[in-house]
């Protein structure tokens, strides 16, 4: 939507100087994406993809550009450690790579892992496809500003047939600063033919802050590649975090995602997947749990474009107080994608009269011999189960927590790392209202 008078947010983002790279195609792409953002501005609720997520309050805020003190921000390294995860680690503080917090010694054979800011000083041609993208949809405002302004992030590649056994950990820290900042990160991840990788992505807070962060990830899985991706979002309670994850799966590639959305004031995740090759498979599992005045929006879009592709999605939402959750699950089976099998389930709990969850499952089928199912529910805790637990002497608050935990843990049951699974379950319990 064109705007005659730029909102404070738009104005502050446009005031930030473009990061010059000296790479002609990249600088051109950055400029063109910025011009598209300047022309279109922010989407409003008349844009279908943003129907349930109003940006009026965010639009009235201004942010300082980046953090020139990110290298010296105090971050507790112990807070970045996950139980059972001891592989390579890349850490960014307010969008800036921190070598002192990262672990990049002795990378296993077949793994290339470096910050984008360093990769841009080498051979940039392999990055061109991802970094020169133009975002043309009405609701692509934050992807455009990310494409224009991101100067750091992750470049991760796994060589053909390499099996990376230790999980790779990517950590994005929002650290307290003297002002509210806008920072942006861009990830390019590629698994070559037959490669295998376990990836842990964290969004965490170091101190109280109300920054705006955008993150765009382009993930490519070539023939027969395997990716297990766990995303843990526990940003500061005042932060705004907008992410886009785009996955492309070629023949017989498989991606499994487990997503926990816990923190942040305004959180949006656009998760888009294209099943491009015959036999590609995608499994997504997620929990979003807003409380207080949090707003957490997940937009899942899966497109089956080849023969005998499979997708399975199981998402749970829990909202308390005056929080709002949004979930849109859209599946498209394109012409020619015969034999596809797609299923989507979204179940939600409201723990208070003022909480709200808007869920919108969508299914479009343009092929033959397809299996497809989708469904969504919004309700409250089962009173009979509560009564049963209460009759066994369990206090009401504890009974509610037990039932809610069981409801959420269903999406973690197939997480293969038992230590990590128990840790994430503990985080869920700690996040539950008491």
N, C-alpha and C positions, 0 to 999 in steps of 0.2 A: 504494500500500500504506500503510495507516494505521500510525502508529508511536506507541506510548505514551510513549516518552521521545525527544524530538527529538535527532537527531544534531547534533554541533557545527556542521556546515555549515548545516543547516536553522535552527538556533538563531541563528547569526550573521546569516543572511540575513533572518530575521524580526525581528531587533533593529533593523535599519536603518529609520529613519523614512520613511514614504511621501512622495514629493515632491508637495507640494500645488500644484495649478495654479490653483485658483479656478474651474475649468471643471467644472460639476456632473457631466456624463456621463463625463468622463475620470477624475475622482477616484473616482466610483462603480466604474468598470471596474477601476481599480487596486486598490481595496479588495477587490472580489470575486475578482480573480485571486490576490491575496495570501491570502485566506481559503481558496481552493481549494488553494493550495500548502501552507498550514499543515495542512490536513486530510489531504492525500494524501501529503505528504513526497516522498522520492526514489523513483524506480522501482528495482526490483531485477531480477536476471536471469530471474525468472519472468515478467516482462513481455516479450512476444515481441520488441518493438522494441529492447529493451535486453539481449537474450539474451547477446550476446558482449561487452558493455561493462559491467563491474562498477564500481560507484561506491563500494565499501566504503572505499577509501583516501581518496578525495576527501571522503566523508561525515564523516570524522574530523577534517577541517581546519576552521579558523575564518578568516574574512576580515573585515578592516575595511571599512566602507561608503564607497565612492567615494574621491575624492582631492581634498581642498580645496587642494592645492598644484599641481594639474595645470597651471595657467596659467604656472607658473614652472619646470616641469621642463625641464631642458636636453635638447633634441633636435637632432641634426645635420640641418639642413634638406637638405643635400646627399644624405643617405641616403634621402630620400623621392622623389628624381627617378628616373624611368624613362626609358631611352633612347627617343626618338621620341615621348614623351608630353609635350606642352607646353600642354595646354588648362586649363580651370578645375580647381581642386583644393580639396577640403574635408578638413581634417585634425583628428583628434580624438586627444587624449592622455589615456590612462586614462579614456576615455569623455566627455571634456570638449572642446568646440570650441575650437580655437586659431586665432584670426584671424591671428596673426603668421606662422604656417606655411602658411596657406591662400592661394589665389590666386583671388579672386572679382571682380577688376576687369574691366570690359568684357565681361560675359557676352553671348554671341551672342543675337540675337533669337530668341524662342521658348523660351528655356531659363530656368526658375526654379530656383535652387539656393540653399538656405539651411539652417542648422542647425535642428533641431527646436526647440531652446530658444527661438529667435527666432520661429519660425512659430507657436508657441503663444500669442504676444502679438498675433497678427493674427486673420484669419478662420479659425477652427478647424473649421468644418463639413466641409470637404473631407477632413479627417483622421479624421473620426469613424468611418467604416467600418473603417479599419485599427486605430485605437487603442482602440476599444471591444470588440475581439474577446475572446471567452472561450474558453479552451483546455480541452477536456473529455476528452481521451484520457488514459489511465492514464500514459503516458510523457511527458506535457507539462510536467513539473516546471519545466524551465529556461525554457520559453516563458512560463509563468505568472509566474515571478519577474521575468522581463524586462518583461512587460506591467505589473507592479506598480511596478517601480523605475526603469525607463529614463526619464530626463528630457532626454536629448539624442540626437542622431543626425542623419540626413539627410532633408530633404524636397526631392525633385527632381521637376520636372514639365517635360514637353516639349509645347509647343502643337501643335495639329492641323497636320499637313503640314510641320512644321518639320524640317529636316534639319541636325542638329548635327554638323558635320564634325570638329571637334577632340574627342579623347577627354576625357571627364570622369573625374577621378581622385578616389576616396574612399580615405582613408588612416586606419587605426585603429592607433595606436601604443600598445603596452604599455611603459610607462617604469618604470625602477627607482624604488622608493619605500622608506620606512622600514619598512613592513610589507606583508604580502600583502594585496592589495585585491580587492574584488569590484566590478566596474563593468559597466554595461549600456548598450547603445545600440540605438536603434530607427530603421529606415529606412523611408520611404514614397516609392516611386518610381512614377510614372505617365507613360506615353506615350499621348498622345491619338491620335485617328484619323490614320493616315498618317505619324506621326512616326518619326524615325530617330535612334538614339543609340548611341555606343560608350562603354562604361562599364568602367573599370578599378578594381577593389577590391583593396586591399592590407591585410594584417595583418602588422605588423612589430614588431620589438623595439628598444628603446633601453635597453641595459644589461640585466643579469640580474635577473629577477624571477619570482615564482611566483603571479601574480594569477589570479583567476577572472574571465573575461569572457563575457558573453552578448550575442549580436547577433541581432535578428529583423528581417528585411527582407520587406516586402510590395510586390510588383512587379506592376503592372497594365498590360497591353498591349491597347489598344483596336484596333478594326478596322484591319487593314492596317499596324499599327505594326511597326517592326523594331528589335530590340535585340541588340547584340553585347556580351556581358558576360564579362570576364576576371577571375578571382579568383585572387590569389596569396596564400597563407597561409604565412608564415614567422615565426611567433611565437617568443618566447623558449622555450628548451628546457625550462624548468620551468613554463611557463604551462599553464593549462587554458582551453580556448576551446570554447564551445558555441554553434552558430549554427543558425538556421532561415531558409531562403529559400523564400518562397511566391510562385509565379508564376501569374498568371491570363491566359490568352491568348484573345482574342476572334477573331472571324472573320478569317481570312487574316493574322493576326499571326504573326510569326516571332521566336523567340529562339534565339540561339546562345551557349552557355556553354563556356568553357575554364577548367578548375579545376586548380590545383596545390596540393597539400597537403604541406608540407615540415616545418614546425616544430611546436612545442608538445609538452607531456608527455602530456596527454589532450585529444584534439581530436575533436569530433563535429559533423557537418554534416548536418542534415535538409534535403534539397532536394526540395520538393514542387511539382508543376506540374499545373495543370488546363487542358486544351485544351477551352475552352468553346464556341468558335465554329467553324463549318464552314471547313475548309481551314487551320486553325491548324497551325503547325509548330514543333517543338522539337528542337534538336540539342544534346547535351551530350557533352563530351569531358573526361576527367579523369585525373590521375595522383596517387596517394598513395604516399608513400615514407617510412615510418617506419624508424628505426634506433635502436640503443641499447635503451632501455626505452620508447620512444614507443608510444602507442596512438592510432591514427587510424581513426575510424569514419565512413563515408559512408552515408547512408540516402537513396536516390533513389526517389521515388514519383511516377509519372506516370499521370494519369487522362485517357483519351480520352472526351469526352462529346458530341462532335458529328460530323457527317458528314465523311468524307475528311480526317481529321486525320492528321498524321505525326509520329512521334518516332524519333530515332536516337541511340543512346547507346553510346559507346565509352570504356571505362575500363580503366586499367592500374594494378596495384599492385606494389610492390617492397618487401620487408621483409628486414632484416638483423639480425644480433646476436640479441637476445631481444625484438625488437619485435613488435607485433601490428597487423595491419590488418584492418578489417572493411568489407565492402561488401554492401549489400542493394539490389537493383534490382527494384522492383515496378512492373509495368505492369498497369493495369486498362482494358479496353475496355468501357465501360458500354453498357447496352441503348440502342439507337438510334444508336450511333456506327458505323454501317455504312460500309464503305470505308476504315476506319482502317488505317494501315500503321505497325507498331511493331517496332523491332529494338533489342536490347540485347546487348552483348558486354562481358565482364569477364575479362581475362587477368592472371595474377599470377605473380610470380617470388619464390621463396624463396632468399636468398643465404647462409643459414646453417642448420644443423640445428635451432637453437633458435627460429628465427623462425616466425611463424604468420600465416596469412591465412584468414579465414572469409568465404566468399562465398555469397550466397543469391539467385539470380535467381528471380523469381516472375512468373507470367503468368496473368491471368484474363480470359476473353473471354466477353462476353454479347451480342455482335452478330454480324451476318452479313457475308459477303464481306469478310473481314478478312485482311490479311497480318500475320503476327507471327512473330518468331523471337527466341530468347534463348539464351545460353550462357555458361558460365564455366569457366575452367581455373586450376589451381594447379600449378606445376611449378618446375623448375630450369633454369639455362642449358643450352643444347644442347651436349653434350660434343663432338659432331662439329665444330660451329662453333668451339668453343674450340681444338680440336686444329688446325683449319685455320689459325687466326690464329697459334697458337704455332709451327706449322711454317714460317710466314713471318717468324719472328724477333721476333714481338711478345711482350713479357713477359706472364706470366699475369694480373697485376693490370690491366694496360692492356687486355688482350684482354677480360677480364670487364667492364671499364668501357665499352668500345666496344659490346659486345653489349647491355648494359643500357641504354645511352643510346639506341641504335637502337630498342629495345623501347618505351621511353617516348616518344620523339619522334614516334611514329606518331600520337599524339593531338594534336600541335601542328601537323601539316603543313598544316591548312586554316586556321590563324590568319592573317588577311589582312595584318596589319602585320608586314612582314619584320623590321624592327629589333627590335620587341618579341618576335617569335618567337625570334630569335637570342639575345636577352637571357635569356628564360626557359629556353632550352636550356642556356645557360651556367650558370644557377642549378641546373638538374638535374644537370649534370656535377659541379659543386662539391659537391653533396649526396651524391653516390655514395660508397659505402665504398671506401677504397683498400687 
